[in-house]
């Protein structure tokens, strides 16, 4: 009978629970979970975070989005840009990309007014899609 454990995976036991883990994944200092929308990034990030925290690692889940899904999945209100403990040894932080851009521009340009102008201009130009040319009459 063939094993149902994919190649490169192994079963580990932690605190009486069994789970699958890519060898060495939890030994990494940073782990990024990326992918297209709706593929389970939040679920995978939460599972990895819980696993790391239960194995005794200080764990921070950083979400770069406005939705604050990680905090909600743990039954917590939005955590915002401050580290907030959402479970034992597990903290969460949420970074709003627009706010982060504005903060960076203020730091680099030295002017809140100029930074706001630049970030609004950038966001309005990147959201425009090319339109096909119309035939002239």
Phi and psi in degrees as a GROMACS rama.xvg file:
@    title "Ramachandran Plot"
@    xaxis  label "Phi"
@    yaxis  label "Psi"
@TYPE xy
-78.9668  145.889  UNK-2
-72.1216  145.8  UNK-3
-89.689  -1.21262  UNK-4
-84.1006  120.67  UNK-5
-60.8519  153.975  UNK-6
-57.6514  137.385  UNK-7
87.8594  -2.59792  UNK-8
-111.49  155.621  UNK-9
-148.334  159.027  UNK-10
-90.5294  131.555  UNK-11
-120.737  153.113  UNK-12
-116.533  130.472  UNK-13
-138.355  122.394  UNK-14
53.1183  39.8901  UNK-15
79.6049  2.91311  UNK-16
-111.484  144.911  UNK-17
-107.187  144.101  UNK-18
-154.709  165.125  UNK-19
-98.9565  143.769  UNK-20
-148.468  134.051  UNK-21
-66.8112  129.327  UNK-22
-53.1317  128.167  UNK-23
81.7506  -6.1177  UNK-24
-61.0882  -43.6598  UNK-25
-75.7397  -8.2437  UNK-26
-83.0176  -10.7921  UNK-27
-74.861  147.483  UNK-28
-76.7325  -37.2277  UNK-29
-127.756  137.128  UNK-30
-130.466  125.239  UNK-31
-104.251  134.75  UNK-32
-114.366  114.752  UNK-33
-129.678  167.031  UNK-34
156.498  174.284  UNK-35
-71.6901  166.38  UNK-36
-62.6714  138.704  UNK-37
82.6209  10.7773  UNK-38
-95.9157  -3.87377  UNK-39
101.73  25.1486  UNK-40
-59.5131  -44.6028  UNK-41
-64.2217  -42.966  UNK-42
-63.218  -45.2119  UNK-43
-65.8102  -44.2752  UNK-44
-61.5266  -42.3682  UNK-45
-65.2998  -42.255  UNK-46
-63.6003  -44.4959  UNK-47
-63.4805  -41.2147  UNK-48
-64.0645  -44.8772  UNK-49
-62.4178  -44.0546  UNK-50
-60.9552  -45.7895  UNK-51
-64.5373  -43.9068  UNK-52
-64.0632  -41.8119  UNK-53
-68.6239  -23.5104  UNK-54
-87.8554  7.55345  UNK-55
96.3932  5.27874  UNK-56
-88.9058  141.433  UNK-57
-73.0995  123.811  UNK-58
-124.792  134.033  UNK-59
-124.91  123.697  UNK-60
-99.9762  119.485  UNK-61
-109.542  118.272  UNK-62
-105.406  125.55  UNK-63
-105.322  83.1399  UNK-64
-172.746  168.999  UNK-65
-93.7367  -11.061  UNK-66
-73.6356  -27.8648  UNK-67
57.3941  46.8277  UNK-68
-72.7827  -35.3601  UNK-69
-61.2062  -51.2722  UNK-70
-58.8545  -43.6663  UNK-71
-64.0293  -35.3754  UNK-72
-66.9095  -20.7048  UNK-73
-98.725  8.191  UNK-74
76.2672  21.9675  UNK-75
-106.59  152.936  UNK-76
-69.5942  173.07  UNK-77
-53.653  136.805  UNK-78
-95.0938  -24.4285  UNK-79
64.9345  -156.235  UNK-80
-84.2308  14.9839  UNK-81
-111.036  137.516  UNK-82
-62.8536  126.98  UNK-83
-131.262  129.513  UNK-84
-75.2922  122.578  UNK-85
-110.643  -10.3585  UNK-86
-163.083  165.27  UNK-87
-56.1477  126.075  UNK-88
64.0742  16.4028  UNK-89
-130.715  118.843  UNK-90
-115.546  157.275  UNK-91
-133.125  152.377  UNK-92
-147.011  145.039  UNK-93
-125.481  127.279  UNK-94
-109.63  121.822  UNK-95
-82.6879  117.768  UNK-96
-56.7232  -39.8571  UNK-97
-65.5741  -44.4974  UNK-98
-64.5049  -39.4145  UNK-99
-64.0733  -40.0944  UNK-100
-63.0329  -45.5649  UNK-101
-63.458  -41.645  UNK-102
-61.9337  -42.7124  UNK-103
-63.3451  -44.2007  UNK-104
-64.7683  -39.4587  UNK-105
-60.6052  -43.8821  UNK-106
-62.1101  -42.9042  UNK-107
-79.6127  -37.3959  UNK-108
-93.3732  -22.5655  UNK-109
77.0054  12.9754  UNK-110
-143.919  122.013  UNK-111
-63.8587  -41.5841  UNK-112
-63.4173  -46.1517  UNK-113
-66.6954  -40.3393  UNK-114
-62.2002  -44.283  UNK-115
-61.7299  -42.289  UNK-116
-62.278  -46.1586  UNK-117
-64.4708  -43.5988  UNK-118
-70.1363  -36.1084  UNK-119
-68.1868  -41.0944  UNK-120
-63.6509  -44.1423  UNK-121
-64.0509  -46.1275  UNK-122
-68.7673  -32.3017  UNK-123
-75.3807  -31.127  UNK-124
-79.6617  -31.232  UNK-125
-77.2859  -20.5077  UNK-126
-85.4613  -12.1756  UNK-127
-78.3499  136.633  UNK-128
-104.661  146.177  UNK-129
-62.4828  141.286  UNK-130
-113.013  143.971  UNK-131
-66.4687  146.683  UNK-132
-66.8774  142.485  UNK-133
-93.8251  141.346  UNK-134
-66.9839  138.823  UNK-135
-75.2944  150.662  UNK-136
